[in-house]
């Protein structure tokens, strides 16, 4: 067994021990096709007010700009699918990924542990780790490393486990054994396109107008939510899981085993009226270590008020 094969095997085993469900390896190189697609998406203004998406373009499409001498992009998937959901069907909805502790912190610690392990086992390895907070095209790298295909809803779909996963990366100057991409298994299915209430997914799929996505409207957008979306939010107050809920591949989803992703004891049982009467004190208690803090109390109240007005108008 040569050293590349041995290093690849022990890194894969350690990632599994740390709780990552899947890991793949891709050769670090300039992403020509993805660069053209990103440029087109940006030129059409489909990123809305997410100005940061246009920043550091070359870093996004060339991992050697992030790690000089990079040879491998290691992509990892971490399950966040919860065993239980919200109990009141009338309650405003929260995306599943935000039930527990902020994934940025949870996964960053695990990635740092993995990188330390690589350095201990291999020696002088240079690299960096990323969790959805740097200019890295994580879905494209996961696709290149054989972890799934990018579906019509533009999410990475694993053929045996679905799409309820966080993606993370380690870019290293270590040559490893590379995986091959797999084919697209969406076929003729267009359930996600048809189910999206704001028509954010293009008719043929594979392109999302970020400025129409409910996740963007409830999290990224700082201004008032445009009136055209009144009555179309399907009661989502933070994020949205619709295009995942209707995806046939998510019948393979299994509950995560991460204690840090368990919700606050009161969160899932909160009733509609409790959400509408939410105080800043309760917000701080519920979401003390949650990704929901990103929208702040004022942002979540804005979303709740918008949902309530939309409901009134439709009655």
N, C-alpha and C positions, 0 to 999 in steps of 0.2 A: 504494500500500500504506500503510494507516494505521499509526501507531506501535504499537498493540496487536499487530497481525499481525506486524510486523517484530520486535518484542521477543520474541514467542512463538516465532518461527522461529529466531532466533539462540540463544535459551535451549535450544531443542530440539537444535540442532546441537552446542552446547557440551556438553550432557549426554551426547550420543553420543560425542563426542571423549574425554570423561572415562571412558568405559566402561559407562555405563548402557545397558541394552538397550532400555528403553522409558520414555517420559515422558508424563504427562498433566496436564491443568490443570482444576481445578474451582473454582467460585465459593465463596469463604469465607463460610459462613453457619452458623447454629445447626442441628444435626443432630437434628431432632425425632423422626423414626422410629427412628434409631439410639439415641437417648437412652432411648426407651421399652424397646427391646430390651435394652440394657445394664442398665437398672434391674431388669427382670424376671430377667435372668441372675444378677445380684448377690443379689436377694431370695431366689432359690432356693438360694443358697450354692454355686453351681457353680464358684466361683473357688477353693474349697478354702482353703488357708492363704495364698493370694496376696492378703493384705490390701491391698496397694498398689493393687489393681484398683478398690477402692472409694474411693480417695483422689482428690481433684481432679476430682470428677464433672463440674462445669461446664466445666472446661478441656478435658476429653475431648470434649465435644460442641459446643464453641463456640471456634473458632480465634481469634476476636478477644480471648479471655481470655488467650491465649498471646502474640499480637502485636496490640496495639491498632491499630485501623484496617486490619486484614488484609482484603485483597480477593481473594487467590488462594491456593489450596493446590496446590503443585506436587508430584505423586507420581512417584516414580522406582522402577524395578525393576533389580536387579543380579543377574546369573546366578551361581549357585554350584554348578551340577551338575558333579560331578567326572568326569574321563575314566575313572578306575579306582576300584574299591572294595577292600574288605578281601579278602585272598586265602584265608584259612582259613575255610571255611564253618562251622566249629565255634567260632570265636572270638567273644567277646562283641562286640556291634555298637555302633557309634558313628554318630550321625546325620550325614549328609553335610555339613550346614552347618558342622560343627565340625572338619572335617579340617584346615583351614589356620589362618591368623592370624585373630584375633578380628575379625569383620566390623564391630563398632562403630567400631574405630579406622580400618579401611580406608575405610569409606564416609564417616565423618565428615570425613576429610581431603578427599575428593572433593567432598562437599557444600559445605565451606567454600570450596573453589576455585570451585565454581559460583556461590556467592553473591557472592564477590569479583568474578567476571566480570560478574554482573548489575549490581553497583554501578558498575563501570567503564564499562559500555556504556550504562546508563540514567541514572545519577546517584544522587541521594539516595533510595535504597530502604531501608526498614526491614524487618527480618524475622529469622527464626530457622530453623535447620535441625535435623532430628531423625532419629535412627536407633534405633528400638525402645527408647528409654530415657526417654521422656517421655509424659505423658498425651495421646497422639494416637491416634485410631482409624484406624490406617494402612490396614487392609484396606478399610474403608468409604470412605476418601478415594480409594484406588486404584480402587475400583469406580465411584465417582462421576465419576472422571476418565477412564473408558472403558478402563482397562488390563486389564479382565477382569471376571469375576463371582465372587462368593463362593460356593464350591461346598458340597456336602453335608458335606464334611469341615471346613468353615469357613475353608479357605485360599483365597487369591486364585488363580484359574486364568486364564491368558492363552490365548486360543483357538489361538494359533500356536506357543506355547512352553511350556505347562504351568505348574507351580507351584514349581519349584526356584529361587526368587528371594528375595533380601532386598528389603524395602520401605523406602523412605526418603522424607522430605518436606522441602520448604522452604515456609514460610508467609511471604508477603510482602504489603506494602501497595501492590502494583502490579497494576493491572487488565490482564488478558491475555485471549486468546481461549480460551474454555472448551470442553472436550470433552464428549461425551454418554455416559452409561452404555450398556453393551451388555446383551443379554439373557442369561439363565441357560441354559447348554447342558448341564447335568447330565442333563436328560431324566428317564428312568425308572431310570437307573443307580444302584445302591446298593452298589457293590463296596466302597467305603470303610467303609460301615456294617457290612457283613457281615464284613469282614476285621479290624476292630478287636478284639483279643483280650480287652480289658478292658471292652468295651461302653461306651466313653466317648462315642461318637456316638449321639445319639438315634435311634430307629427310623426316623423320617422324614428324618433328617439336619438340617443347618443349625444344630444346637445341640450343643455339646460340654460334657460334664461335666468341667471342668478337673481336678477332684479324682480322676478315674479315668484320665486320660490318662497314658501311659507317660512322655511328656516331663516332665510335672509330677512324677510319682513319682520320676524319676531326677535331676531338676535342682532344681525349686522346693521340694519337700518336704524339710524339715530333720529331721523326726522319722523313726522307723523306718518302712519301707514296710509297710503293713498285710498281714497273712498272707493275706488273701483274694486277693491278687494273685500268690501263690506259684505258679509253674508257668505263669503267664499272660503273662509279660513278653517271650516269644519272643526271649530272649537279648539284649535291648537294655540296654546299660549306661549310655548317655548319650543322651537324646533318643529319637526314634522316627520312622521314615519310612514306616511301613506304609501309612497312608492315601494317601501320595503314590505309593508303589511300585505299588499296584493301580489307580491312577487312569488311565483310558485316554488322557487328555489329555497325560500325561507321555511318551507315545511320541514327542512332538515335542521333548523335551528334548535340548539339544546341550551339549557340554562348555564350561565357562567358559574364559576366556583371561586370568584374573587370577593373576599369579605369587604374590601374597600368599596365595592360597587353596590353594596346593600344600601337601600334608601333609609332616610330618617324614619323611625318607627311610625310617625304620624302621616308621612307624606302620601302614601297610596290610598289611605282611607279618608282623606279630606273630601268633603262634600262641596257641591257647587257654591252654596252660600258662604261657606268658609273661605273659599278662594276670593269671592267678590268682596269679602270683608277683611281681606289680608292686611295686616299691619306691618310696618317696617320691622318691628321687633320679632314677629313670627317669621317674616321673610329671612331675617338674619339667622334665626335658630334652625329653620328648615334647610337652608342652603349654605351653611357656614363654610363647608369645604367643597361646595358643588360648582360645576361649570355654569350654573344658572346665575351665579354672582356677576358674571360678565355683563349681563343685561341690566344689573342693578335693580333696586326696588322700583324706581321710577319707570324703568323700561318695562318691567313685568306688569306694573299697574296700567301703563299705556296699553299693553296688549289685552289685558283683561277688560278694560273699558271699551276697547274697540270691538271685542267679541260680544260684550253685553249690548252695545248699540246696534250691532249687526243683527243680533237676535231679536231685539225690539222691532226693528224695521221689517223683519220677515214675518212677524206675528200678525 
